[in-house]
């Protein structure tokens, strides 16, 4: 029996001895790995949260990301450098003295072979009865970002005017973005348009963070009984808290008890809510929501939550939800590639008249 026990323990003892010998021979490497792991975890779960909480300006900067200008080293005064012909660049000042950069793309039916189109031509065409889309972009980049330009081209080919702006702090616009500030910039442009288009219909198109701007702008306009003709929300979220919680950058912190305290409270203190589900409850026009199932920035289910809330307050016939399968690879920015997008827009516009 004793011999059997020794035979049984033999392999185990040998294994333990081998492990101890390995640790002895590789002690510097093991300690190095342990140090790297500890420092990494400390940096992610202690240093970053402490730094963010101590510097509460950081979270609003992350939400707006207006410091990320892509493409870089471009001249927004020259839309043709971005592949946009028959487009004018100009600036409008808000009541606060903020300068807002604007592009106006002409509908295809009134476009010219020349880029030297007189200013009066643009002004006259705004009142020609053709409908207008006011495009409100998401965070980072400018009105010249590639995916945005591709959408302008689609809308212009459908014979709509396109007005695209950079909110305060974006592109070549002055100032610093806040929730109320970017909404007021959009409101200023809308009112400027309204004074020029006559009886032409104005539609709002918001993408990503711009859907929050669009929803709040639409609520403000409807309270004044100045209803837009219709609203398109591309890759929307229901509120900024949920959007921040489900953003890829927040993945390491979501399950931790201090998430709200560190990452959400600074947003509230800076007046950042973008509560679209609440804002849309009092909006009159038809709404079309576009969302890709493989959107990793604003997850698909947040668009579904917004849709469900909008249906509760407005009814099924006033809200349309269009999903795009993950296999198509449209993600967060590429819905403009969808072959059915032009027909979806035409049908929505016809229904909203």
Buried (B, 14 or more C-beta within 10 A) or exposed (E): EEEEEEEEEEEEEEEEEEEEEEEEEEEEEEEEEEEEEEEEEEEEBEEBBEEBBEEBEBBBBBBBBBEEBEEEEBEBEEBEEBEBBBBBBEEBEBEEEBBBBBBBBBBBEBBEEEEEBEEEEBEEBBEBEBBBBBBBBBBBBBBBBEBBBBBBBBBBEBBBBBBBBBBBBBBBBBBEBBBEBBBBBBBBBBEBBBEBBEEBBBBBBBBBBBBBBBBBBBBBBBEEEEBBBBBBBBBBBBBBBBBBBBBEEBEBBEEEEEBEEBBBBBBEEBEBBBBBBBBBBEBBBBBBBBBBBBBEBBBBBBBBBBBEBBBEBBEEEBBBBBBBEEEBEBBBBBBBBBEEBEEBBEEBBEEBE
